[in-house]
């Protein structure tokens, strides 16, 4: 069965997010400062993505 393109994009994004979180957790065992910087960076990327996803929604037309 083939997935629709919309859900495929979401699942790939989810996989990337999980991979980044796993990578950050893996680094945390070796270098806490690097993990902290990576966590802040990934948090900023997630915040930017959320803002962009909100902008894509159609706004109600003001009369």
C-alpha positions, 0 to 999 in steps of 0.5 A, a space after each residue: 500500500 502506498 501512503 499519500 504524499 502528505 502523510 509521507 512528508 510528516 512521517 519523514 519529518 518525524 523520523 528526522 526529529 527522532 534521529 536528531 533527539 537520539 543523536 543529542 542524547 548520544 552526545 550527552 554521555 560524552 560532552 554535556 556542553 555540546 549536547 546543551 548547544 545542540 539541544 538549544 539549536 534543535 529547540 530553535 529549529 522546532 520553534 521556527 518550524 512551528 512558526 512557519 507551520 502557523 503561517 501556512 494556515 489560511 487567515 480569515 478574510 477581514 471585512 
